[in-house]
């Protein structure tokens, strides 16, 4: 015999059942979609995407000014994208916007955030360092000049203040200024203060920067999402302005550093030049010497040329020492003075300096958005370290070479100074003074020239980047809430709830649900299915012989012909596992349908503990099987005629004190032998097989045993006990009848019996509303469970 401990879920049956409950699904979908609509309409704020674009300009050269090319470094789009998303840029942007205070108006359903439309303005006391951020501060307007204040949702403070009056609390300090003279009294507002640092992080994370137009394009697209279009537009436009201005300031920084370096050199040289000039004028005046002789002029011209060369070498030598000291002692190398600005054309030095500056800028832009141990930042640190070492080594070599050049010139100057020593004293002194003056004058003019060039470079600087398209409100588009997704989820929930209910109900239901579930559990054949009896009487066949139930019993009657075919007269025992499964109902109607076919039939109520049959036929139960077995009555005294021709009844009789012993009486053999002589069919309504052993005694006389299971009432595991009885030989020739099948459940595919679903056998009554049907169906199934 088959036996399955675990019941599997019949998906097809579950879907078929779901179809029967379609009104429940429709109601669930209606509620879920209605909730989704209300949620979107009243409880969500729309979010909009705002876009602006900027152009990263390529390097442009200005003719005649080679050194200016340093200020126009080629931009790497990746670096510029990182700068745009940096914390510093976001922070500088927010400092120029009034985003530190958010204003809200209390609504019936949800609060509305206000932007540039508030009737008052909150001025934060920036000197107060203990501001409580993100705490709602409620303002209730009580007059044109006064308002009440409450802090937090719990209303920790409830004081009255005047507009324009400084509010100083333990964790807050601000002033509320009235902007609209027509304030609505009793209007409720609240505001929140925001930490600028956290606000900068928020907007930095919101910003999206993408390359627009492909790899070859130099246009970057900036976008951000928020619930207020104008505020997001203001942020993007101010961000691009700050970014462009920041880039221009960065370009001007190198020129400014160069000018500052030259000014520091000019300060000392100017003093020496003034002293030399004063001394020269004084010597000429005191000695009445205006010029030198022709002999001295030739020597002086050579000295002046060497002094001029020495002046340039000295300036460059100071720059080399400046670079050596700056690179050795500074971490930020973006402000180093460029070699080309000082007239130094060394390609290697220029290349190393430019490379170091570029690496430092790349680190700066990457470091703004990087925390922790970033492998790219670590790699960049190694490159910067190697580049610094290479630059320092190169500068040291150049300094050595510069010192050799200066010493060489000084040796040549010494030779010429020997010739000067042969001149008259006055001319010799004049040449010395004139040399000092010319040296300082050359240095001063050289530095002034470089300062002028740097000034021109700074003045001619223009931003490398420009705004292509500003963020505008009419270009914004809504990105949230995602109504399609919300409605899709609502549909999913609307279907899942009733489906889940049916699934769990089916999964945890241990009752017989279908013919298939019986066939999977046992090899005992199912010979018939009886529909649900809507009448209160068990005499369903007698009272309505054209009903679907009557037809199902006719089908069973036909199938009985194939059971025990060798028996001309048949004894049928009808039993079940527990009370309430319909064995008495089946016994009465099966006996009625067999008698209606012309077969002489007798129905015996053999359940001596709970006699029932006599009630349905309106008989007196003072005599019956129990009194016969006890020897109190004869057979003729316990057999009663019914309104059905050919159908007689022996009721159970009064409940005896010892039904188990009484059923073992030898008079039972006599009774059965006598009845077989008189009747074609003997149908015995026995006690439940799972409760008492009386049934097994009666089954010794039976040719056919019918086991009744009730749809959605009988537990499936009870079949295992019946299987055991069959396997042990206690029961033979057993068949199953499924009782109390609802018409709607015929779609489960039982494939047996006849139903009045189409009103063929009797006139259909007026149909009920679907909600009533669903309600009754659920109540019935819950009671059955």
C-alpha positions in Angstrom: 0.0 0.0 0.0 1.1 3.5 -0.7 2.1 5.7 2.1 3.6 9.2 1.9 4.6 11.0 5.0 5.0 14.5 3.4 2.2 16.0 1.4 3.4 18.0 -1.7 1.7 21.1 -2.9 -0.4 20.6 -6.0 0.4 23.8 -7.9 -2.3 23.1 -10.5 -4.9 22.6 -7.8 -3.7 25.7 -6.0 -4.0 27.8 -9.2 -7.4 26.3 -9.9 -8.5 27.2 -6.3 -7.1 30.7 -6.8 -9.4 31.0 -9.9 -12.3 30.1 -7.7 -11.4 32.9 -5.3 -10.9 35.5 -8.0 -13.2 38.0 -6.1 -10.8 37.8 -3.2 -7.9 38.5 -5.5 -9.8 41.4 -7.1 -10.5 42.9 -3.7 -6.8 42.5 -2.6 -5.7 44.2 -5.8 -8.1 47.0 -5.4 -6.9 47.7 -1.9 -3.2 47.5 -2.7 -3.5 49.6 -5.8 -5.7 52.1 -3.9 -3.0 52.3 -1.2 -0.3 52.8 -3.8 -2.3 55.7 -5.3 -2.8 57.3 -2.0 0.9 56.8 -1.1 2.0 58.4 -4.3 -0.6 61.2 -4.2 -0.2 62.2 -0.5 2.8 60.7 1.1 5.6 61.1 -1.5 7.4 64.1 -2.9 8.4 64.2 -6.6 12.1 64.2 -7.2 13.6 65.9 -10.3 16.9 65.5 -12.2 18.6 68.8 -13.0 21.5 69.0 -15.6 24.2 71.5 -16.6 27.2 71.1 -18.8 30.7 72.6 -18.8 33.5 72.6 -21.4 37.1 71.6 -20.5 39.1 73.7 -22.9 42.2 72.4 -24.6 45.6 74.1 -24.0 46.0 77.4 -25.9 49.3 79.0 -26.6 49.9 82.8 -26.7 52.4 83.8 -29.3 55.6 85.4 -27.9 55.1 84.1 -24.3 56.5 80.6 -24.0 56.5 80.8 -20.2 52.7 81.4 -20.1 52.2 77.8 -21.5 53.0 76.6 -18.0 49.8 78.2 -16.7 47.7 76.4 -19.3 48.3 72.8 -18.4 46.4 70.1 -20.3 43.5 69.0 -18.2 42.8 65.5 -17.5 39.1 64.9 -17.6 39.3 62.3 -14.9 41.0 64.8 -12.6 38.5 67.6 -13.4 35.6 65.2 -12.6 37.2 64.4 -9.3 37.6 68.1 -8.5 34.0 68.7 -9.3 33.0 66.0 -6.9 35.4 67.1 -4.2 34.4 68.1 -0.7 36.2 71.5 -1.0 34.3 72.6 -4.0 31.0 71.5 -2.5 31.8 73.3 0.8 32.8 76.6 -1.0 29.6 76.4 -3.1 27.4 76.0 -0.1 29.0 78.9 1.7 27.7 81.1 -1.1 24.1 79.6 -0.9 21.5 79.8 1.9 21.2 76.1 2.3 22.1 75.9 6.0 18.4 76.3 7.0 15.5 74.2 5.7 12.0 75.5 6.1 8.8 73.5 6.3 5.1 74.1 6.5 3.0 71.7 8.6 0.3 70.0 6.5 -2.7 67.9 7.2 -1.2 64.8 5.5 2.5 65.6 5.0 4.8 68.6 5.5 5.8 70.8 2.6 9.4 72.0 2.3 9.6 75.7 1.3 12.4 77.3 -0.7 12.7 81.0 -1.3 9.0 81.4 -0.4 9.1 81.5 3.4 7.3 84.4 5.3 10.3 84.6 7.6 14.1 84.1 7.5 16.3 82.5 10.1 19.7 84.1 10.6 22.2 81.7 12.2 24.6 83.0 14.9 27.8 81.8 13.3 29.8 82.6 16.5 27.8 80.1 18.5 29.5 76.7 18.3 26.9 74.5 20.0 24.1 74.6 17.4 21.8 71.6 17.5 21.6 70.4 13.9 18.8 68.5 12.2 16.4 69.2 15.1 13.0 70.5 14.1 12.3 74.0 15.6 8.5 74.6 15.5 7.2 78.2 15.0 3.6 79.0 15.7 2.5 82.5 14.5 0.4 84.1 17.2 0.5 87.7 16.0 2.0 89.9 13.4 5.0 90.5 15.7 5.2 87.4 17.9 5.5 83.6 17.6 5.8 80.6 19.9 8.8 78.3 19.7 9.0 74.6 20.4 12.1 72.5 20.1 11.8 68.9 18.8 8.8 66.7 18.2 8.3 66.4 21.9 8.0 70.2 22.3 10.8 70.5 24.9 10.4 74.3 24.9 7.3 76.5 24.5 8.2 80.2 24.7 7.1 83.3 23.0 9.5 85.5 21.0 9.3 88.5 18.8 10.5 88.8 15.2 14.0 90.3 15.0 14.7 89.4 18.6 17.8 87.2 19.1 16.9 83.7 20.3 19.6 82.3 22.6 19.0 78.8 24.0 21.3 76.1 25.4 21.9 74.5 22.0 20.6 77.1 19.6 21.3 80.7 18.7 19.5 82.5 15.9 17.3 85.4 14.9 14.0 85.1 13.1 13.4 88.0 10.7 9.9 88.6 9.3 9.8 88.9 5.4 6.0 88.9 4.8 3.9 91.5 6.6 0.8 89.6 6.0 1.6 86.6 8.1 -1.2 84.1 8.7 -1.9 83.8 12.4 -2.0 80.2 13.7 0.1 79.0 10.7 2.5 76.3 11.8 6.1 76.2 10.4 9.3 74.6 11.4 12.9 74.7 10.3 16.1 72.7 10.7 19.7 73.9 10.9 22.2 71.9 9.0 25.9 71.3 9.7 27.8 72.8 6.7 30.3 70.0 6.7 27.6 67.3 6.6 25.7 69.3 4.0 28.8 69.4 1.8 29.1 65.6 2.0 25.5 65.2 1.1 25.7 67.3 -2.0 29.0 65.9 -3.0 27.5 62.4 -2.9 24.4 63.5 -4.8 26.4 65.1 -7.7 26.9 62.9 -10.8 29.6 63.9 -13.3 29.7 62.1 -16.6 31.6 62.5 -19.9 29.1 63.8 -22.4 29.6 63.0 -26.1 32.1 60.1 -25.9 35.8 59.8 -25.2 36.8 62.5 -27.6 34.5 65.0 -26.2 35.7 67.6 -23.7 32.2 68.3 -22.3 31.2 67.2 -18.8 27.6 66.8 -17.7 26.7 67.6 -14.1 23.5 66.3 -12.7 21.8 66.2 -9.3 18.4 65.0 -8.0 16.2 66.7 -5.4 12.6 67.5 -4.5 12.9 71.2 -5.3 13.9 72.1 -8.9 15.0 75.6 -8.3 17.2 74.7 -5.4 19.0 72.0 -7.4 19.4 74.5 -10.3 20.9 77.1 -7.9 23.3 74.6 -6.5 24.6 73.4 -9.9 24.9 76.9 -11.3 26.8 78.1 -8.2 29.0 74.9 -8.3 30.1 75.6 -11.8 30.9 79.2 -11.1 32.9 78.3 -8.0 34.7 75.5 -10.0 35.7 77.9 -12.8 36.8 80.6 -10.4 38.8 78.1 -8.4 40.5 77.0 -11.6 41.4 80.6 -12.5 42.7 81.2 -9.0 44.8 78.1 -9.3 46.3 79.3 -12.6 47.0 82.8 -11.1 48.7 81.2 -8.1 51.9 80.3 -10.0 52.1 83.8 -11.5 51.6 85.3 -8.1 54.2 83.1 -6.5 56.7 84.2 -9.3 55.9 87.9 -8.7 56.3 87.4 -4.9 59.7 85.7 -5.4 60.9 88.5 -7.7 59.7 91.2 -5.3 61.7 89.6 -2.5 64.8 89.8 -4.6 64.1 93.3 -5.9 63.8 94.6 -2.3 67.5 93.8 -1.5 68.8 94.7 -4.9 67.0 98.1 -4.9 68.8 99.1 -1.7 72.2 98.1 -3.1 71.4 99.9 -6.4 70.4 103.1 -4.5 73.6 103.0 -2.4 75.7 102.5 -5.6 74.0 105.3 -7.4 74.4 107.7 -4.4 78.1 106.8 -4.1 78.7 107.3 -7.8 77.1 110.7 -7.8 79.0 111.7 -4.7 82.3 110.6 -6.2 81.8 112.4 -9.4 80.8 115.6 -7.6 83.6 115.5 -5.1 86.4 114.6 -7.6 85.0 116.5 -10.5 85.3 113.4 -12.7 82.4 112.9 -15.1 83.8 110.1 -17.2 86.8 107.8 -17.5 89.6 107.8 -20.1 89.4 105.9 -23.3 92.0 103.3 -21.9 89.7 102.7 -19.0 86.6 102.6 -21.2 87.8 99.4 -23.0 88.5 97.6 -19.8 85.2 98.8 -18.2 83.2 97.6 -21.2 84.7 94.1 -20.8 84.0 94.2 -17.1 80.5 95.4 -17.6 79.7 92.5 -20.0 81.1 90.0 -17.5 79.2 91.6 -14.7 76.0 91.4 -16.7 76.5 87.7 -17.3 77.3 87.2 -13.6 74.1 89.1 -12.6 72.0 86.6 -14.6 73.9 83.7 -13.2 73.4 85.0 -9.7 69.6 85.4 -10.2 69.4 81.9 -11.6 71.6 80.5 -8.8 69.2 82.1 -6.2 66.3 80.4 -8.0 68.0 77.0 -7.9 68.5 77.4 -4.2 64.9 78.5 -3.8 63.7 75.4 -5.7 66.0 73.1 -3.6 64.7 74.6 -0.3 61.0 74.7 -1.5 60.8 71.1 -2.7 62.7 69.8 0.3 60.5 71.6 2.9 57.0 71.7 1.3 54.4 69.0 0.8 52.2 71.1 -1.4 54.2 71.8 -4.6 51.4 73.4 -6.6 52.8 76.9 -5.8 56.4 76.4 -6.9 57.8 79.1 -9.2 58.2 77.8 -12.8 61.8 77.7 -14.2 60.7 79.3 -17.5 59.4 82.4 -15.7 63.0 83.1 -14.5 64.4 82.7 -18.0 65.7 79.2 -17.4 65.4 77.1 -20.5 66.8 73.8 -19.1 64.4 71.2 -20.7 65.0 68.6 -18.1 64.4 71.0 -15.2 61.2 72.3 -16.8 60.0 68.8 -17.4 60.7 67.6 -13.9 59.1 70.6 -12.3 55.9 70.4 -14.5 55.6 66.7 -13.9 55.9 67.2 -10.1 53.3 70.0 -10.1 50.9 67.9 -12.2 51.4 64.8 -9.9 50.7 67.0 -6.9 47.5 68.4 -8.4 46.4 64.9 -9.3 47.0 63.8 -5.7 45.1 66.8 -4.4 42.1 66.1 -6.6 42.2 62.4 -5.7 42.7 63.0 -2.1 39.6 65.1 -1.8 37.4 62.1 -2.4 39.6 59.3 -1.0 39.7 57.9 2.5 41.6 55.0 4.0 44.2 53.0 2.2 43.6 53.7 -1.4 45.9 51.8 -3.8 45.8 54.6 -6.5 46.7 57.2 -3.9 49.5 55.1 -2.6 50.8 54.6 -6.2 50.7 58.4 -6.7 52.6 59.0 -3.5 55.4 56.8 -4.8 55.5 58.6 -8.1 55.7 62.0 -6.3 58.5 60.7 -4.1 60.5 59.5 -7.1 59.8 62.7 -9.0 60.9 64.9 -6.0 64.1 62.9 -5.7 64.8 63.2 -9.4 64.1 67.0 -9.3 66.3 67.5 -6.3 69.2 65.6 -7.8 68.8 67.6 -11.0 68.8 70.9 -9.1 71.9 70.0 -7.1 73.7 69.2 -10.4 72.6 72.5 -11.9 73.7 74.4 -8.8 77.2 72.8 -9.1 77.3 73.7 -12.7 76.1 77.2 -12.0 78.8 77.7 -9.3 81.5 76.7 -11.8 80.1 79.2 -14.3 80.1 82.0 -11.7 83.6 81.1 -10.6 84.8 81.1 -14.2 83.4 84.6 -14.7 84.8 85.8 -11.5 88.3 84.6 -12.6 88.0 86.6 -15.8 86.9 89.6 -13.9 90.0 89.3 -11.6 92.2 89.4 -14.7 90.5 92.6 -15.9 90.7 94.1 -12.4 94.5 93.8 -12.7 94.4 96.0 -15.8 92.2 98.5 -13.8 94.8 98.6 -11.1 97.2 100.2 -13.6 94.8 103.2 -14.1 95.1 106.4 -12.1 93.5 106.2 -8.7 90.5 108.4 -9.5 89.6 106.4 -12.6 90.2 103.2 -10.7 87.8 104.2 -7.9 85.3 105.4 -10.5 85.4 102.1 -12.4 84.8 100.2 -9.1 81.8 102.3 -8.2 80.4 102.2 -11.7 80.8 98.4 -11.8 78.8 98.0 -8.6 76.1 100.3 -9.9 75.9 98.5 -13.3 75.8 95.0 -11.6 72.8 96.0 -9.4 71.2 97.9 -12.3 71.5 94.8 -14.5 70.0 92.6 -11.8 67.3 95.0 -11.1 66.3 95.5 -14.8 66.4 91.7 -15.4 64.1 91.0 -12.5 61.8 93.9 -13.5 61.6 92.4 -16.9 60.6 89.0 -15.5 58.1 90.6 -13.1 56.5 92.4 -16.0 56.3 89.2 -18.0 54.7 87.4 -15.0 52.3 90.2 -14.5 51.3 90.1 -18.2 50.8 86.3 -17.9 48.6 86.8 -14.8 46.6 89.5 -16.4 46.0 87.5 -19.6 44.8 84.4 -17.7 41.3 83.4 -18.5 39.5 80.3 -17.2 40.4 77.1 -18.9 36.8 76.0 -18.7 33.4 77.6 -19.4 29.8 76.8 -18.8 28.1 75.4 -21.9 24.6 75.2 -20.5 23.4 76.4 -17.2 20.9 74.4 -15.1 17.4 75.5 -15.9 14.1 74.5 -14.3 12.3 73.9 -17.6 15.0 71.3 -18.5 14.4 69.3 -15.3 12.6 66.0 -15.5 11.0 63.9 -12.8 12.8 60.7 -11.7 10.8 59.8 -8.6 8.7 58.5 -7.2 8.9 55.6 -9.6 5.2 55.2 -10.0 5.5 52.2 -12.4 7.6 50.3 -9.9 5.2 51.3 -7.0 2.2 50.1 -8.9 4.0 46.9 -10.0 4.9 46.2 -6.4 1.3 46.9 -5.4 0.1 44.4 -7.9 2.6 41.9 -6.7 1.5 42.4 -3.1 -2.2 42.3 -4.1 -1.7 38.9 -5.7 0.7 37.6 -3.1 -1.4 38.1 -0.1 -4.4 36.0 -1.1 -2.1 33.5 -3.0 0.0 33.2 0.1 -3.0 32.7 2.3 -4.3 29.9 0.0 -0.8 28.4 -0.2 -0.3 28.3 3.6 -3.8 27.1 4.1 -3.3 24.3 1.6 0.2 23.5 3.0 -0.9 23.2 6.6 -4.2 21.6 5.7 -4.0 17.9 6.6 -7.5 17.1 5.3 -8.3 15.3 2.1 -8.4 17.8 -0.7 -8.8 15.7 -3.8 -9.1 12.3 -5.3 -5.5 12.6 -6.3 -4.4 13.0 -2.7 -6.2 9.7 -1.9 -4.7 7.8 -4.8 -1.2 9.0 -3.8 -1.8 7.6 -0.3 -3.5 4.3 -0.9 -4.2 1.6 -3.5 -7.8 1.2 -2.3 -10.0 2.2 -5.3 -12.4 5.2 -5.3 -15.7 4.0 -6.6 -17.7 7.2 -6.3 -18.0 10.8 -5.3 -21.0 12.3 -3.6 -21.6 16.1 -3.8 -22.5 18.5 -1.0 -26.0 18.1 0.4 -27.6 21.5 0.7 -30.7 20.1 2.5 -30.9 19.4 6.2 -32.3 15.9 5.7 -30.2 12.8 5.1 -33.0 11.5 2.8 -31.5 13.4 -0.2 -32.3 10.7 -2.8 -35.8 10.1 -1.6 -36.7 13.8 -1.4 -35.1 14.8 -4.6 -34.5 11.8 -6.9 -33.4 14.1 -9.8 -30.7 15.9 -8.0 -27.0 15.6 -8.6 -26.6 13.7 -5.4 -29.1 11.1 -6.5 -27.2 10.7 -9.8 -23.9 10.2 -7.9 -25.5 7.4 -5.9 -26.8 5.9 -9.1 -23.2 5.9 -10.4 -22.1 4.2 -7.2 -24.9 1.6 -7.6 -23.6 0.8 -11.1 -20.1 0.4 -9.8 -21.2 -2.0 -7.1 -22.1 -4.5 -9.8 -18.4 -4.9 -10.5 -17.6 -5.6 -6.9 -18.1 -9.2 -5.7 -19.6 -10.2 -9.1 -19.8 -13.8 -8.0 -22.3 -12.9 -5.3 -25.9 -12.8 -6.4 -27.0 -11.3 -3.1 -24.6 -8.9 -1.5 -23.9 -7.7 2.0 -22.3 -4.2 2.1 -20.7 -2.8 5.2 -20.3 1.0 5.3 -17.9 2.6 7.7 -15.5 5.5 8.2 -12.6 6.5 10.5 -14.4 8.9 12.8 -17.8 10.3 13.4 -19.2 13.0 11.1 -17.8 11.7 7.8 -21.2 10.8 6.4 -21.4 7.0 6.7 -25.1 7.1 7.9 -25.9 9.6 5.1 -24.3 7.3 2.6 -25.9 4.2 4.0 -29.4 5.7 3.8 -29.1 7.1 0.3 -27.3 4.1 -1.1 -30.0 1.8 0.3 -32.6 4.1 -1.1 -31.1 4.2 -4.6 -30.6 0.4 -4.7 -34.2 -0.2 -3.6 -35.5 2.2 -6.2 -33.9 -0.1 -8.8 -36.2 -2.9 -7.8 -33.8 -4.8 -5.5 -35.2 -6.0 -2.2 -33.0 -4.1 0.2 -32.7 -3.8 4.0 -30.7 -1.2 5.9 -29.4 -2.2 9.3 -28.3 0.5 11.8 -25.5 -1.5 13.4 -23.9 1.5 15.3 -25.3 0.4 18.7 -23.6 3.3 20.5 -25.0 6.2 18.5 -28.2 5.1 16.7 -29.3 7.6 14.1 -31.2 6.0 11.2 -34.6 5.8 13.0 -34.7 9.6 13.3 -34.4 10.2 9.6 -37.3 7.8 8.9 -39.3 8.8 11.8 -39.3 5.4 13.5 -39.7 4.2 17.1 -36.3 3.1 18.3 -37.7 1.1 21.2 -36.9 -2.1 19.3 -34.1 -2.9 17.0 -30.8 -4.7 16.5 -29.8 -4.4 20.1 -33.1 -5.9 21.4 -33.0 -8.7 18.9 -29.4 -9.7 19.8 -30.4 -9.5 23.5 -33.3 -12.0 22.7 -36.1 -9.5 23.6 -37.6 -9.4 20.1 -38.0 -11.5 17.1 -37.0 -10.6 13.6 -40.5 -9.6 12.5 -40.7 -7.2 15.4 -37.6 -5.2 14.4 -38.1 -5.0 10.6 -39.9 -1.8 9.6 -41.3 -0.8 6.2 -40.4 2.6 4.6 -42.1 4.8 2.1 -39.8 3.4 -0.5 -40.9 0.2 -2.1 -38.5 -2.7 -1.5 -36.7 -0.9 1.3 -36.9 -2.1 4.9 -35.0 -1.0 8.0 -33.7 -2.5 11.1 -32.8 0.4 13.5 -30.1 0.1 16.1 -32.5 0.0 19.0 -32.0 1.3 22.5 -28.3 1.8 23.4 -27.3 -1.4 25.4 -24.8 -1.3 28.3 -22.5 -3.8 26.6 -22.6 -3.2 22.8 -19.2 -4.8 22.2 -20.2 -8.1 23.8 -23.7 -8.0 22.4 -22.4 -7.8 18.8 -20.6 -11.0 19.4 -24.0 -12.8 20.0 -24.7 -16.0 18.0 -28.0 -14.5 17.1 -26.1 -12.2 14.7 -25.3 -15.3 12.5 -28.9 -16.4 12.6 -30.0 -12.8 11.7 -27.6 -12.6 8.7 -28.6 -16.0 7.4 -32.3 -15.2 7.5 -31.9 -11.8 5.9 -29.9 -13.3 3.0 -32.8 -15.5 2.2 -35.2 -12.5 2.2 -33.2 -9.7 0.6 -31.0 -9.0 -2.5 -28.9 -6.3 -0.7 -28.1 -6.0 3.0 -26.5 -2.6 3.8 -25.0 -2.2 7.2 -24.3 1.1 8.8 -21.4 0.2 11.1 -19.6 2.1 13.8 -16.4 4.1 12.8 -13.5 1.7 12.1 -11.0 4.0 13.9 -12.9 4.1 17.2 -14.3 0.6 18.1 -13.8 -2.9 16.9 -17.5 -3.7 16.3 -16.9 -3.0 12.6 -14.5 -5.9 12.2 -17.1 -8.3 13.6 -19.7 -7.1 11.1 -17.3 -7.2 8.2 -16.9 -11.0 8.6 -20.4 -11.2 7.0 -19.9 -8.5 4.3 -19.1 -9.1 0.6 -18.3 -5.4 0.0 -16.8 -2.9 2.4 -17.2 0.8 1.7 -15.0 3.3 3.5 -16.4 6.9 3.6 -14.0 9.9 3.6 -15.4 13.4 3.7 -13.9 16.1 1.5 -11.9 18.6 3.6 -12.9 16.9 6.8 -11.1 13.5 7.0 -7.5 13.7 7.8 -5.3 12.2 5.1 -3.2 10.3 7.7 -6.2 8.2 8.7 -5.8 6.4 5.3 -2.6 4.9 6.7 -4.5 3.1 9.4 -7.0 1.7 6.8 -4.0 0.6 4.7 -2.7 -1.3 7.7 -6.0 -3.1 8.2 -6.1 -4.1 4.6 -2.4 -5.2 4.7 -3.0 -7.3 7.8 -6.0 -9.0 6.2 -8.5 -7.6 8.7 -10.5 -6.0 5.8 -11.0 -7.3 2.3 -12.7 -6.0 -0.8 -12.5 -2.4 0.4 -13.5 0.6 -1.7 -13.7 4.3 -1.0 -16.5 6.9 -1.4 -15.7 10.6 -1.3 -18.5 12.5 0.5 -19.6 16.1 0.6 -17.8 17.5 -2.4 -18.8 21.1 -3.2 -19.9 21.8 -6.7 -17.3 24.5 -7.2 -14.6 21.9 -6.2 -15.5 19.8 -9.2 -13.0 21.8 -11.1 -10.3 20.1 -9.1 -10.6 17.2 -11.5 -12.2 14.5 -9.4 -13.6 13.1 -12.6 -16.3 11.1 -10.8 -20.0 11.4 -10.3 -22.7 13.8 -11.5 -23.2 17.3 -10.3 -25.9 19.8 -10.7 -23.6 22.6 -11.8 -25.5 23.1 -15.0 -29.0 22.6 -13.6 -29.7 19.6 -15.8 -31.4 17.5 -13.1 -33.2 20.3 -11.3 -34.1 23.9 -11.6 -31.3 26.2 -10.3 -32.1 28.7 -7.6 -31.2 32.4 -8.0 -27.4 32.8 -7.7 -26.0 34.6 -4.7 -23.6 37.6 -4.9 -19.9 36.6 -5.2 -19.0 38.1 -1.9 -21.6 36.1 -0.1 -20.4 33.0 -1.9 -16.8 33.7 -0.9 -17.8 34.4 2.7 -19.8 31.2 3.0 -17.1 29.2 1.3 -14.4 30.4 3.7 -16.7 29.8 6.7 -17.5 26.3 5.5 -13.9 25.4 4.9 -12.8 26.8 8.2 -15.5 24.8 10.0 -14.4 21.7 8.1 -10.8 22.3 9.0 
